[in-house]
Amino acid sequence: MSEPIHQPPLRQLLKRAACALDAVVHKGQNLNHVLAQQPVAGRATVQDISYGSLREYALLAALRDALLSNPLKDSVVAALLVVALRQLRVRPDATHTVVNEAVEAAAAIQPWARGLVNGVLRNYLRQADALTATLVQKESVRWNYPQWWIDRLRVAYPEHWQAALAAGNRHAPMTLRVNQHHGSTAAYLELLRDAGVEATQTGEFALQLAHPIAVAQLPGFASGRVSVQDAGAQLAALLLDLHDGQRVLDACAAPGGKTGHILETADVALTALDSDTGRLERVRENLERLQLKATLASGDAAQPDTWWDGRPFERILADVPCSASGVVRRHPDIKWLRRPHDIAHFAAQQAAMLPALWRCLARGGKLLYATCSIFPEENQRLVDAFLDRHENARQLSLAGEWINPGQLLPNDQHDGFFYALLAKN
């Protein structure tokens, strides 16, 4: 029997969270990669503090800066103040403990920072409400997004931009996709209820849990009865209009969520393509758990000559790299890692991939262009430009509730996605 993992003291967790935040905000590193390097003991708490600090980073950083006489040169101490302020906001019952532990964390980072951190946090407690009320008058602080992000959404969705921003700041729900090979969605919902797990059906195959749980607690997870997948992502396999016997390409397939769903939906000959061999291994692991088979191929979707055998596919899922602006509630670091020019960079990648994959599509076939972005430059505008250059392509209408053609904005039931179904004449 393994030894129990003991939770480290709060001062260590605050220091670790500060280092993680510093790596994201000041060094541009991906939060998931940073957290993966954390010791197992206390990792969940460090993740919670880091996620919470990034969701409210604009406000927390503004509070810190307003309470400092001069800007801090030490970026880790600056990050520590952010995570400590976050803890004071979410733990009003433990302010004394948070302040004391943050001071000890500061001493472990820079001995001179002990008094500074103590003074800043105690000043915050004395003037929290008034100071916060003043700072949130600034739009980027009130919404906790970069101003350029807010401006773009306001132009793109004049009636929905505020709801989209608010949804991106909330905790993401845990949603399951029920494998119909093992039984219906309703039957699995009853299994969950028998196991004491509260859930509601939010799509044909989707069940949203009232509270997240470990996948090991899900009945039949190990044998492939169910997968974790956002309800919006589950639309891809349905929109592809799949039929048994078709040749299907899942381009940019990793980590394999949509790959598995395609094979659960129809008995097709599927090729799962990805340029990252490490991530392609995750596709293999997912398919193995689901007891499904596909041909795995390593290659660049924008260069079919390096991997394609010349036989056309009747269906193609082009789930292209994007800004991931629709999934910031799951990855709050994205808000602070992205820069305005990144959107044009992703759009250029997408503009290269789409016509390359179009060559691989059979006449009369369908290609589903998909992103988890909510920026029109990566979505409908890019599709419109493609259609202008390809007379043998037409965009098909999609059934469902869309903000714009094909655009899902994040809400309480799903993340933000874009889909465009193109038919080849």
C-alpha positions as CSV (number, residue, x, y, z in Angstrom):
1,M,0.0,0.0,0.0
2,S,1.4,3.4,-1.0
3,E,2.2,6.1,1.6
4,P,-0.3,8.9,1.9
5,I,0.7,12.2,0.2
6,H,0.9,14.9,2.8
7,Q,-0.1,18.5,1.9
8,P,2.8,20.9,2.2
9,P,2.4,24.1,4.4
10,L,0.6,27.0,2.8
11,R,3.7,29.1,2.6
12,Q,5.3,26.5,0.2
13,L,2.2,26.3,-1.9
14,L,2.0,30.1,-2.2
15,K,5.6,30.2,-3.3
16,R,5.1,27.4,-5.8
17,A,2.0,29.2,-7.2
18,A,3.9,32.5,-7.4
19,C,6.7,30.7,-9.4
20,A,4.1,29.2,-11.7
21,L,2.4,32.6,-12.2
22,D,5.7,34.2,-12.9
23,A,6.5,31.6,-15.5
24,V,3.3,32.4,-17.3
25,V,3.0,36.1,-17.0
26,H,6.6,37.2,-17.1
27,K,8.2,34.3,-19.1
28,G,5.4,33.4,-21.5
29,Q,5.3,29.7,-20.5
30,N,2.2,27.4,-20.8
31,L,0.6,26.9,-17.5
32,N,-0.1,23.2,-18.0
33,H,3.6,22.6,-18.8
34,V,4.6,24.5,-15.7
35,L,2.2,22.6,-13.4
36,A,3.3,19.3,-14.8
37,Q,6.7,19.9,-13.4
38,Q,5.3,20.5,-9.9
39,P,5.7,17.9,-7.1
40,V,2.6,15.7,-6.7
41,A,2.2,16.7,-3.1
42,G,0.1,19.9,-3.2
43,R,-0.1,20.1,-7.0
44,A,-3.9,20.4,-7.0
45,T,-3.8,23.3,-4.6
46,V,-1.1,25.1,-6.6
47,Q,-3.2,24.6,-9.7
48,D,-6.3,26.0,-8.0
49,I,-4.4,29.1,-6.8
50,S,-2.7,29.5,-10.2
51,Y,-6.0,29.2,-12.1
52,G,-7.8,31.6,-9.8
53,S,-5.0,34.1,-9.9
54,L,-5.0,34.1,-13.8
55,R,-8.8,34.4,-14.0
56,E,-8.6,37.6,-12.0
57,Y,-5.1,38.7,-13.0
58,A,-5.9,42.2,-14.2
59,L,-7.7,43.1,-11.0
60,L,-5.2,41.4,-8.7
61,A,-2.2,43.1,-10.5
62,A,-4.0,46.4,-10.4
63,L,-4.6,46.0,-6.6
64,R,-0.9,45.1,-6.1
65,D,0.4,48.0,-8.1
66,A,-2.0,50.5,-6.4
67,L,-0.6,49.3,-3.0
68,L,3.0,49.6,-3.9
69,S,5.0,52.8,-3.7
70,N,7.3,51.7,-6.5
71,P,7.2,48.9,-9.1
72,L,8.8,45.7,-8.0
73,K,11.9,44.5,-9.8
74,D,11.6,40.9,-8.5
75,S,9.0,39.3,-10.7
76,V,8.5,36.3,-8.4
77,V,7.7,38.6,-5.4
78,A,5.4,40.5,-7.6
79,A,3.6,37.3,-8.5
80,L,3.5,36.2,-4.9
81,L,1.6,39.4,-4.0
82,V,-1.0,38.5,-6.8
83,V,-1.5,35.0,-5.5
84,A,-1.7,36.2,-1.9
85,L,-4.3,38.8,-2.8
86,R,-6.3,36.2,-4.5
87,Q,-6.3,34.0,-1.4
88,L,-7.4,37.0,0.7
89,R,-10.3,37.5,-1.7
90,V,-11.5,33.9,-1.6
91,R,-10.6,33.1,2.0
92,P,-12.0,36.0,4.1
93,D,-12.2,33.6,7.0
94,A,-8.5,33.0,7.0
95,T,-6.9,36.4,6.4
96,H,-4.5,36.2,9.4
97,T,-3.2,32.8,8.2
98,V,-2.9,33.9,4.6
99,V,-0.9,37.1,5.5
100,N,1.5,35.2,7.8
101,E,2.1,32.4,5.3
102,A,2.6,34.8,2.5
103,V,5.2,36.7,4.5
104,E,7.1,33.5,5.2
105,A,6.8,32.6,1.5
106,A,8.3,36.0,0.7
107,A,11.2,35.5,3.1
108,A,12.0,32.2,1.2
109,I,12.1,34.1,-2.1
110,Q,13.8,37.3,-1.0
111,P,14.5,38.0,2.7
112,W,14.0,41.7,2.1
113,A,10.5,41.1,0.8
114,R,9.1,40.0,4.2
115,G,8.2,43.5,5.4
116,L,7.0,44.7,2.0
117,V,4.6,41.8,1.5
118,N,3.3,42.1,5.1
119,G,2.6,45.9,4.6
120,V,0.9,45.5,1.2
121,L,-1.4,42.7,2.3
122,R,-2.4,44.5,5.5
123,N,-3.0,47.7,3.7
124,Y,-5.2,45.8,1.2
125,L,-7.3,44.4,4.1
126,R,-7.9,47.9,5.4
127,Q,-9.1,49.4,2.1
128,A,-10.1,46.4,0.0
129,D,-13.7,47.5,-0.9
130,A,-13.0,51.1,-1.7
131,L,-9.8,50.3,-3.7
132,T,-11.5,47.6,-5.7
133,A,-14.5,49.8,-6.5
134,T,-12.1,52.4,-7.9
135,L,-10.0,50.0,-9.9
136,V,-12.8,48.2,-11.6
137,Q,-13.9,51.4,-13.3
138,K,-11.2,50.5,-15.8
139,E,-12.7,48.1,-18.3
140,S,-9.8,45.7,-18.6
141,V,-9.7,45.4,-14.8
142,R,-13.5,44.9,-14.5
143,W,-13.5,42.1,-17.1
144,N,-10.1,40.7,-16.4
145,Y,-9.0,40.5,-20.1
146,P,-6.5,42.5,-22.1
147,Q,-8.1,45.6,-23.6
148,W,-7.5,44.5,-27.2
149,W,-9.4,41.2,-26.5
150,I,-12.4,43.1,-25.2
151,D,-12.3,45.6,-28.1
152,R,-12.3,42.8,-30.7
153,L,-15.2,40.9,-29.1
154,R,-17.3,44.1,-28.7
155,V,-17.0,44.8,-32.4
156,A,-17.6,41.1,-33.4
157,Y,-20.5,40.5,-31.1
158,P,-22.1,43.8,-30.1
159,E,-25.0,42.0,-28.3
160,H,-23.1,39.1,-26.8
161,W,-19.5,40.3,-26.0
162,Q,-20.2,40.8,-22.3
163,A,-21.8,37.4,-21.8
164,A,-18.8,35.8,-23.7
165,L,-16.3,37.5,-21.4
166,A,-18.2,36.6,-18.3
167,A,-18.5,32.9,-19.4
168,G,-14.7,32.8,-20.0
169,N,-14.1,33.8,-16.4
170,R,-16.2,31.1,-14.8
171,H,-15.1,27.6,-13.9
172,A,-15.7,25.1,-16.8
173,P,-18.1,22.3,-16.2
174,M,-17.1,18.7,-16.5
175,T,-19.0,17.1,-19.4
176,L,-19.0,13.5,-20.5
177,R,-19.6,11.9,-23.9
178,V,-21.4,8.6,-23.7
179,N,-20.1,5.9,-26.0
180,Q,-23.3,4.6,-27.7
181,H,-21.6,1.2,-28.4
182,H,-22.0,0.5,-24.7
183,G,-25.5,1.8,-24.1
184,S,-27.6,5.0,-24.4
185,T,-27.0,8.4,-22.8
186,A,-30.1,7.9,-20.6
187,A,-28.9,4.5,-19.4
188,Y,-25.5,6.0,-18.4
189,L,-27.2,8.9,-16.6
190,E,-29.0,6.3,-14.5
191,L,-25.6,4.6,-13.8
192,L,-24.3,7.9,-12.5
193,R,-27.3,8.5,-10.3
194,D,-27.0,5.0,-8.8
195,A,-23.3,5.9,-8.0
196,G,-24.4,9.1,-6.3
197,V,-23.1,11.4,-9.1
198,E,-25.5,14.3,-10.1
199,A,-25.6,15.1,-13.8
200,T,-27.9,16.5,-16.5
201,Q,-28.1,15.7,-20.2
202,T,-27.0,18.7,-22.3
203,G,-26.7,17.1,-25.7
204,E,-27.4,13.9,-27.7
205,F,-24.4,12.2,-26.1
206,A,-23.5,14.8,-23.5
207,L,-23.9,14.7,-19.7
208,Q,-22.8,17.6,-17.6
209,L,-21.8,16.8,-14.0
210,A,-23.0,19.1,-11.2
211,H,-19.5,18.7,-9.6
212,P,-16.2,17.5,-11.2
213,I,-14.9,14.1,-10.1
214,A,-11.9,12.0,-10.8
215,V,-12.3,9.9,-14.0
216,A,-11.6,6.8,-12.0
217,Q,-14.9,7.3,-10.2
218,L,-16.8,7.3,-13.5
219,P,-18.5,3.9,-14.1
220,G,-16.9,2.1,-17.1
221,F,-14.4,4.8,-17.9
222,A,-11.5,2.4,-18.1
223,S,-13.4,0.2,-20.5
224,G,-14.4,3.1,-22.8
225,R,-18.0,3.5,-21.9
226,V,-17.6,7.2,-21.4
227,S,-15.1,10.0,-22.2
228,V,-14.6,13.6,-20.9
229,Q,-15.4,16.1,-23.7
230,D,-17.0,19.5,-23.8
231,A,-20.5,19.5,-25.3
232,G,-19.5,22.0,-28.0
233,A,-16.7,19.8,-29.1
234,Q,-19.1,16.9,-29.4
235,L,-20.8,18.6,-32.3
236,A,-18.0,17.9,-34.7
237,A,-18.7,14.2,-35.3
238,L,-22.4,15.0,-35.7
239,L,-21.9,17.8,-38.2
240,L,-19.6,15.7,-40.4
241,D,-22.6,13.7,-41.6
242,L,-20.8,10.3,-41.2
243,H,-21.9,7.1,-42.8
244,D,-20.5,3.5,-42.5
245,G,-17.8,2.6,-45.0
246,Q,-16.5,6.2,-45.6
247,R,-12.9,7.1,-45.8
248,V,-12.4,9.8,-43.2
249,L,-9.4,12.1,-42.3
250,D,-9.1,13.6,-38.8
251,A,-6.5,16.3,-39.4
252,C,-4.7,17.8,-36.3
253,A,-6.2,14.9,-34.4
254,A,-4.4,15.0,-31.0
255,P,-5.3,14.4,-28.3
256,G,-8.0,12.3,-29.9
257,G,-11.3,13.3,-28.4
258,K,-13.0,14.0,-31.7
259,T,-11.2,11.0,-33.2
260,G,-12.9,8.7,-30.8
261,H,-16.3,10.3,-31.3
262,I,-16.0,9.9,-35.1
263,L,-15.4,6.1,-34.6
264,E,-18.2,5.9,-32.1
265,T,-20.6,7.5,-34.5
266,A,-20.0,5.4,-37.6
267,D,-18.0,2.4,-38.9
268,V,-15.5,4.3,-41.0
269,A,-11.9,3.9,-42.3
270,L,-10.3,6.7,-40.3
271,T,-6.9,8.2,-40.6
272,A,-5.8,10.3,-37.6
273,L,-3.1,12.9,-38.6
274,D,-1.0,15.0,-36.3
275,S,2.3,16.7,-36.7
276,D,3.4,16.1,-33.1
277,T,4.4,12.4,-32.6
278,G,4.2,12.8,-28.8
279,R,0.6,14.0,-29.0
280,L,-0.2,11.3,-31.5
281,E,0.6,8.8,-28.8
282,R,-2.3,10.3,-26.8
283,V,-4.6,9.5,-29.7
284,R,-3.4,5.9,-29.6
285,E,-4.0,5.7,-25.9
286,N,-7.5,7.1,-26.2
287,L,-8.5,4.8,-29.0
288,E,-7.1,1.8,-27.0
289,R,-9.2,2.7,-24.0
290,L,-12.3,3.0,-26.3
291,Q,-11.4,-0.2,-28.0
292,L,-11.5,1.5,-31.4
293,K,-9.1,1.4,-34.4
294,A,-7.7,4.0,-36.7
295,T,-4.6,4.6,-38.9
296,L,-2.3,7.0,-37.1
297,A,-0.2,9.2,-39.4
298,S,2.5,11.8,-38.5
299,G,2.6,14.8,-40.8
300,D,1.9,18.4,-41.5
301,A,-1.7,19.0,-42.6
302,A,-0.5,21.9,-44.8
303,Q,1.8,19.5,-46.7
304,P,-0.3,16.4,-47.8
305,D,2.5,15.2,-50.2
306,T,4.5,14.1,-47.2
307,W,1.8,11.7,-45.8
308,W,-1.1,11.3,-48.3
309,D,-1.3,8.3,-50.6
310,G,-3.5,10.2,-53.1
311,R,-6.7,8.3,-52.4
312,P,-9.4,11.0,-51.6
313,F,-11.3,11.1,-48.4
314,E,-15.1,11.4,-48.3
315,R,-15.1,13.3,-45.0
316,I,-12.4,15.5,-43.5
317,L,-12.3,17.1,-40.1
318,A,-10.0,20.1,-40.2
319,D,-9.7,20.9,-36.5
320,V,-6.9,23.5,-37.1
321,P,-4.5,25.2,-34.6
322,C,-6.0,28.4,-33.3
323,S,-5.8,31.0,-30.6
324,A,-8.0,28.8,-28.3
325,S,-9.8,32.0,-27.3
326,G,-13.0,30.0,-26.8
327,V,-11.6,27.8,-24.1
328,V,-10.0,30.4,-21.7
329,R,-12.1,29.2,-18.8
330,R,-10.2,25.9,-19.0
331,H,-6.9,27.6,-19.8
332,P,-6.9,31.0,-18.2
333,D,-3.3,31.6,-19.1
334,I,-4.3,32.0,-22.7
335,K,-5.7,35.4,-22.0
336,W,-2.3,36.7,-20.9
337,L,-0.1,34.7,-23.3
338,R,-1.8,35.8,-26.5
339,R,-0.9,39.0,-28.3
340,P,-2.9,40.8,-30.9
341,H,-0.6,39.8,-33.7
342,D,-1.0,36.1,-32.7
343,I,-4.4,36.1,-34.3
344,A,-3.0,36.9,-37.7
345,H,-0.3,34.3,-37.3
346,F,-2.9,31.6,-36.6
347,A,-5.1,32.8,-39.5
348,A,-2.1,32.4,-41.8
349,Q,-1.5,28.8,-40.6
350,Q,-5.2,28.0,-41.1
351,A,-5.2,29.7,-44.6
352,A,-2.4,27.3,-45.6
353,M,-4.0,24.2,-44.1
354,L,-7.5,24.6,-45.5
355,P,-6.7,24.5,-49.3
356,A,-4.1,21.8,-48.7
357,L,-6.7,19.5,-47.1
358,W,-9.2,20.5,-49.7
359,R,-7.0,18.7,-52.3
360,C,-7.5,15.5,-50.3
361,L,-11.3,15.7,-50.3
362,A,-13.3,13.6,-52.8
363,R,-15.7,15.3,-55.2
364,G,-19.1,15.3,-53.4
365,G,-17.3,15.0,-50.1
366,K,-17.6,17.3,-47.0
367,L,-14.9,19.0,-45.0
368,L,-15.7,20.4,-41.5
369,Y,-13.5,23.4,-40.6
370,A,-13.3,23.7,-36.8
371,T,-11.6,25.9,-34.3
372,C,-12.0,26.6,-30.6
373,S,-11.7,30.3,-31.3
374,I,-14.2,33.1,-31.0
375,F,-12.3,35.6,-33.1
376,P,-13.9,36.1,-36.6
377,E,-10.4,36.4,-38.3
378,E,-9.8,32.7,-37.6
379,N,-13.3,31.7,-38.4
380,Q,-16.0,33.0,-40.9
381,R,-13.7,35.6,-42.4
382,L,-11.1,32.9,-43.2
383,V,-13.8,30.6,-44.6
384,D,-15.2,33.5,-46.8
385,A,-11.8,34.1,-48.2
386,F,-11.4,30.4,-49.0
387,L,-14.7,30.3,-50.7
388,D,-13.8,33.3,-52.8
389,R,-10.8,31.5,-54.2
390,H,-12.4,28.0,-54.7
391,E,-15.3,27.8,-57.1
392,N,-15.8,24.1,-56.3
393,A,-16.6,24.8,-52.6
394,R,-19.8,25.9,-51.0
395,Q,-20.7,26.4,-47.4
396,L,-23.6,24.3,-46.1
397,S,-26.1,25.6,-43.5
398,L,-25.8,24.1,-40.0
399,A,-28.8,23.3,-37.8
400,G,-28.5,24.7,-34.2
401,E,-28.3,27.9,-32.2
402,W,-25.4,29.9,-33.5
403,I,-24.4,33.5,-32.7
404,N,-23.2,33.9,-36.3
405,P,-23.1,31.2,-39.0
406,G,-21.2,28.4,-37.2
407,Q,-20.1,30.4,-34.2
408,L,-20.7,29.1,-30.7
409,L,-19.9,31.5,-27.9
410,P,-19.0,30.0,-24.4
411,N,-21.8,29.7,-22.0
412,D,-22.7,27.5,-19.0
413,Q,-23.1,24.4,-21.2
414,H,-20.2,24.5,-23.6
415,D,-17.0,26.3,-24.6
416,G,-16.6,28.6,-27.6
417,F,-16.2,26.9,-31.0
418,F,-16.6,27.6,-34.7
419,Y,-17.7,25.1,-37.4
420,A,-18.1,25.5,-41.1
421,L,-19.2,22.6,-43.2
422,L,-17.9,22.8,-46.8
423,A,-19.1,20.6,-49.7
424,K,-17.0,19.9,-52.8
425,N,-18.8,20.3,-56.1
